[in-house]
Amino acid sequence: MTLTKLLGALSVAALLASTPALAQTTGPKGETAVASSTVSVSDAQAAKLKTGGHKAALLWHDQSDFVNAVTAGASDEFARLGIEVVATTSAGFDAAKQRSDIETALAKKPNIMLALPLDPVTSAAAFKEAKEAGVKLVFLSNLPKDYVHPADYAAIVTDDLFQMGKQAADALAKSMGGKGTVGWIYHDADYYVTNQRDNAFKSTIEKDYPGIKIVAEEGISDPARAEEIANAMLLKNPDLGGIYVTWAGPAEGVLAALRANGNKTTKIVTLDLSEPIALDMVKGGNVAAIVADEAYELGRAMAATGALALLGEPTPAFIVAPAVTANADTVAEAWQQSLRKDAPKSVLTAK
């Protein structure tokens, strides 16, 4: 996911880095996570849906490979269920545009609406008409303010946040031989998605790898400062064995800092797929691994949840899709698993 713009649009406040990590992924209100693999529409239920002439609208926050994969997962599931997708929009990280998209989509009378609400406060008003019209709402990652499950929405669907952080810790520890010092660059904002991922990394290192010590911690809210932060961290800790970076955008800045310093030994792990980061990884550079979500599965699970709600079936409040770790040997497979598309040609042909 392109987090830089999304997190700015969410208008989040500063978070204390001491927030404890949870042992498993939980929702924005502490909801217990249910695996997306358990959310499915049976053949009998699908047959019933196919006679209903139902419609769906997909209202996204932006356009990207991630969004394309979520759309593909949702569209394939809706096609299986005989549900017509009558609108697919991109708000360009503009809350006002998203509200307009909702109004336009409602004119086509969808029964199900999948969306990532850009701003909790404005989204609460924006989706009110859809909610009152009985449209089944399924949200990706974020939640409109004061919305209550199941009265106001069918589910939130997102990544297995704890597993993303844990897998990043495991991958970095493996690349360091289970010993050394680490820098932790976390997202300095109050957003449960990044907070849980970041803190899962930290807690896994502290709990599972006694030979590794986190000696430098720095929050980041502006990805443009990543290179500056990394330079300062390396100046104080020139022997860092590894650096965790909260997502791929800032990781590109950290990688630039390492290259500028002629540092070929400090390893990087980060979250979310990125061509420059993956290219460094397959060329045997500083990047040890990238952990991503299964975006296609997010879309499938969202569509299935909306369909179950349409049938009057109970739906879990909070659903998570698996994490996948990409390293130099598995990047092609991981790209397909996450996005259901080939990795960039530069990555596949690099040596």
N, C-alpha and C positions, 0 to 999 in steps of 0.2 A: 504494500500500500504506500502511496505517496504521502508520508506522514507530515512533511514539513508544512504544507499548506493546511492540511486537515487540523493539525494541532493549533495552528494560529487561529483558524476559524472557530475552534472550540472555546477560545478565550479562557484558557485555564489559568489557575493561580499557582504560585510557587508551592512546591512540596518539599517537606523536610526529608533529607536523604536517609534519615534514621527509621523511616517507615518499615516495619517488619515485613518480611516476605511471608506469603502464605504457602502452606504445604500443597495446595492445589489451586487451580484457577477458580475464581469466584466472580460473580457479576458485579455491576456497579453498586448494587444495594446488598451485596453479600450473598447473592443467589448461588445455590449449588449448581455446579456444571453437570450437564448431561452430554455424553459423547454423541456427535452427529451421526455416527454409524447406527445408533439405536432409533433414529428418527426416519421412518420410511412409510411409504404408502403401499399397501398390499395390492395385488392384482384385482381383488374383489372391490376394493375401494376405488381403484383406478377406473374400473368399468363403470361404477356408479357416477364418478366425476365426468366421464366422457359423454354422458347423456345430458349434462347440465348447461352446456353452452357458456361456461365460465370464462372470465377474462382476468388478465393480470397486467399490472404496470410495474416497471422497474425504474425507480427514480434515484439515480446515483449522484454522488457528490462531485465526481470528476471523470475524466476518461484516461485510462492507463491499461497496461497489460494486466494488472491485478483486477481492475473492474471488468475488463473483457473476459477474464477467466470466470469471475463470479457470474457474469451475465450468461456465459456459455453453460455453466452448471445449472443455473436456474432455467434457462430456455430449454435445455434437453429434458429436464424433469417435467416442466410444464407440457412439453410436446408429448411425453409419455402418458400424461394424464388427460390429454385432450383439452388443455386450457390455453386459450389464445393470448399471446402477449400483444397488447394493443398500444403500448407506449414504452419507450426506452429513452430516458433523458439524462443529461449531464448538467449539473448546476454550476460547474466551474468554481466550486468553493464559495459560491455566492448564495447566502441564505435567502435573499429576496428572490433570486432566480429559482431557487428550490420551491419556494411558496407558489410562484407562478407555474412551475412544472406540475405541482400537485393539482392546481385548479384546472390546468389543461387536461391532465390525465383523467380527472374526475368526470369531465364531460364525456369521456368514452365509457363510463360506467364499469370500471373494473371491480371485480369481487375481491381481489387480493392486491396488495401493494407492498413491494419490497423496496427498502430505502435505507440510506445512511443519513440520519438527521445531522445537519451541519452544526447547529447550535441548540443546546437543550431548551433554552427559553423561547426563542423564536419558533423552533420546531414544534413546540407544544401547541402554539396557536395555528401553525401552518397545517398540521395534520388533524386538527380538530374536526374539520368538515368531513374528512374521509372517515374518521372514527365514528362520527355521529350518523354517517350514511351506512354504517355496518360493514365497511370494507375491512378485511382481515389484514392487519398491519404486522409485518415482520421486519425488524430492524437489524442492520448490520453494525455491530460494535457499540453504537451510541444509543442513548435513550432520551426522548423528550422529557422535560421536567414534569414531575408529579404524575407521570403515566403509571398506571397500576396493571399488573398482570393478574388474571387474563382479561379483565374487563376492557382495557384500552389497547392491548396489543397481544399478539400470539406468542412472540418470543424475541429475544435478542440472540443473534448468532455471531460468534466471533472465533478467534484463534484459541488454541489451548495455550494460554499465556504462560502458565507455569512451565510447561514442557518446553516452550521456546527458549526461556531463560536457562532452564536446566540443561538442555541439549547444547546451548552455547558454552556453558561452563564445562561440560564434559569434553567438548571438542577442543576448547582452549587448553584444558588440563592435559589432554592426550598429546597435543602438539608440543607441550612444554615438558613432557616426560614426568608429569605429576609433581614438579617442584619449580620454585622460582617466585618472582614477585609480579604482581599484576596491578594495572591501573583500571579503574572503573569509571567510565563516563556515562552517567545516567541522565535521563530526561528530567529536567528540573521544572516539573509542572504537575498539577494534580489531575491526572488522567489515568484511570484504572488500567487501561490497556498497556501503556508503556511502563507504568509503575510496577505492575505485577511481573512483567517480563524482566525488567531490570533487577528487581529485588530477588527474583528466583535465581538469577545468575549469581548474585552475591551470596545468598544463603547456601546455594549448592557448593560453591567454592569453600565457604567457611565450614560447612558440615562434612563434606565428602573428601576434601583434599587438604589434609593437614600439612602437606609439604609446600603448599602455595599460600602466599600471604598477599592480601590486597593492601598495598602501601600508599596508594594515591587514589583519591576520590574527587570527582569534579562534576557538577551538574551543568547541563547545557539546555538552553531554551531556544537559542538562535543557531541553526546549523552552520551558518557562515563563520562562527567563532571556533569551529572544531579544530582547525589547524593551529590557531593561537593557543587553545587549551592544551592540545597535544604537545606543542613546543615547550610550554611551561612545565608540563608534567614530566617530560623527558629531561629537561634541564635539572630538575630536582632529583630525578630518579633515572639516571642514564643507563642503568642495567635492567630496566624492566623487561621481563620475559614475555609479557603479553598485555594487551589492552582490549577490554570489552567496550564496544561503542553501541549506544542504544538503538540506532537503526542505520541503514546503509548510507543515507545522505551525509550525516556527520562523519561516518567512517571514511568517506572519500577524502575529507579534509584531514583526518588523522593519517591516512595513507600518504597524503602529500607531505605532511610534516616528517614522516619517517624517511621518505625518499630524499627530501631536502637535507636531512641530517646524515644521509648516507647509511642509514640504519637498515640492515638487511636481516636482523635477528629477532627483533620484537614482533611477536605474532599478534594478529588482529582477529577477533570474531565479532560478527554483527548480525543483525536481524533484517530480513526482507531482501529480496533478490535485486541485484544491481549489476549491470554489465561491466562497469569499470572495476568493481570489487571482485567479481567473478573472474575477470580477465587476469588480474594480479594473482589470484588464487591458482588458476590452472598453469600459470607460468612459473609457479614455485616461489612467489614473492612473499610478502609479509602476511597476507590473509590466509588463515588456517581453515576457516569454515564460515559458511553463511547458513543461518537457520531461517526458514520461511514457513508460511502457513500453506494449507492446501486450499487455494482460492476457489478452484472449481467445486470442491466439496462444500465450501461455504454456500455457494449459490444453490447447489442441489438441496442442501439441508434447509435453506430458506424457503425454497419453493415447496418442498415436502411439508414443511411446517404450516405454511399458508393453506395448503390443500387440506391438511388434517383439520385445521381450524374451520375451514369452510364446511367440512363434513360434520362439525359439531363434536369432534374428538378432542380430548384434553391434550394440551401441548405444554412441554416444559418451558419455564420462563427463560432459561439461559442454556444455550447449546454451544458446544465448542468443537471445532474441526482439528484434526491432527497437525502436528508440526513435522517438518522434514528437514534434515540436515544435509547440506551440500558441501562436499569437499572436492578436491581436484579430480578424484577418481569417479565421483558420483554426480557431478554437476549436471550432466545431460539428463540423467534419470530424474534427478530432483526437480529440474525445471519442468519436465513433463508432468511429474506428480503434482506439483504446485499449480502450474498455469495451463497444463494440457496444450503446450506448444513447445517448439524447439527452442533451445537456448540460442542466444545470438550467434551468428556465424563466426564472429571474432573469437568467441569463447570456445566454440566447438573445434575450430581449426588451429587454435594457439598451441604452441609447444614450449 
